[in-house]
Amino acid sequence: MHEFDFVKSTYSNAGGECVEVARNIPGTVAVRDSKDPGGPILRLTSAAWAEFAKAQ
């Protein structure tokens, strides 16, 4: 299994509500809480992530 290459999302804010996003695995977008990098990872299809981002 490939490792995710997480970067801080542009949707994160200065108030501590930060997420990290990895898009280096084709067809998958992974999201995690930047304050808990060892915690759970939400895995979405690229299409589902695009719909989520569009709704924000």
Rosetta blueprint (number, residue, H / E / L):
1 M L
2 H L
3 E L
4 F L
5 D L
6 F L
7 V E
8 K E
9 S L
10 T L
11 Y L
12 S L
13 N L
14 A L
15 G L
16 G L
17 E L
18 C L
19 V E
20 E E
21 V E
22 A E
23 R L
24 N L
25 I L
26 P L
27 G L
28 T E
29 V E
30 A E
31 V E
32 R E
33 D E
34 S L
35 K L
36 D L
37 P L
38 G L
39 G L
40 P L
41 I L
42 L E
43 R E
44 L E
45 T E
46 S H
47 A H
48 A H
49 W H
50 A H
51 E H
52 F H
53 A H
54 K H
55 A H
56 Q L
